């Protein structure tokens, strides 16, 4: 077990790069959301968590609870590795289902080297605080033969159908690419392998497929995968199609997010909403975040839907509006010069008419001389949403590459940009369907200004300061 130098909690909590309305634990490393569930009227969020430092090691399941999707209480760690068993090296990602009133968690247990990965079951108390591992673990100890030799076999996603329970597990097929393996069970303990649900090509989809989600949305089935090591770190893809005879038949696909948004996990809440969570990675060198004493943010929960062209649409859960304060509204006439903000925690909605100019968007300027800024814009000629990040010269060890994702507007469609800025996270969603998430660590928090790019084409700009959830 590795333990990092302890950092005082007050230092961590005064760090203005920490978010005010996105979930983070009090300290240490967090990555994937796990086992999110709406249980007895409360939202429970579990997540990959290292209790001993701000690096990816010693994986446990952390736990937080909320009555309203906005304010969170951190609870005791839910799942801990057990020495001398197949989960001794870490409790990797997974999900929770409601088995007739009994909460059941599925996760991947790993050894110290992470090269033996097997599927585990744990049964929860009614408040989801304590968990007992099944005596039958590992419930899936071996990969099916047809998959060949791979040590990558993780992130079970379980759902109930009329004829039993199904599980999708992330994996890969040697020499081919990522694969999602499909299993079936009557009792959630004994599982039978059926066939691959989806197989990728390594050149396009990366080395392996992590964290599958498979669910019905309207009349269609949606598969979400985290394509490991696409664009160096990973990108999230989605497919929309049909599910027949245990086979997924994709009809269309897209990039769900091409930024720092990874390992999303979805669940249905009691209002019937398909809610999506995700880990937002760091955009700075490891020594920066280890010294800061915390790493990783949960994206603000998004509600999923399909539009008439079966594109996956996502909007921040409407509960976000309960945190709105100090509303500012601008138009082309009033947004001609930089707009001073007193905060790095903003919800921004901007709408533009697309005309002859090439660029439309916003500069978030973080220093009065303009030397530190994030520029978020739509490039009309290349039909791309881009994010550029510029730091003061002394601010090194932070990512500065330009991010971009193709965004095709329909005929006569306006450009709608939704931007959630919070400390060092920026979530950008264009027209509810093109998402790029970013990280930016300015030197100051008190000089923020917004400058509209091509303000003559602006139809409206609404900015809200956000109340802190802490
Ligand atoms: N993170 C977990 C794995 C998963 C990966 C380990 C995705 O279960 O495949 O922390 O970020």
Boltz pocket constraint, residues with backbone or C-beta under 6 A from the ligand:
constraints:
  - pocket:
      binder: B
      contacts: [[A, 31], [A, 32], [A, 48], [A, 59], [A, 91], [A, 92], [A, 93], [A, 94], [A, 108], [A, 154], [A, 155], [A, 210], [A, 211], [A, 226], [A, 262], [A, 263]]
      max_distance: 6.0
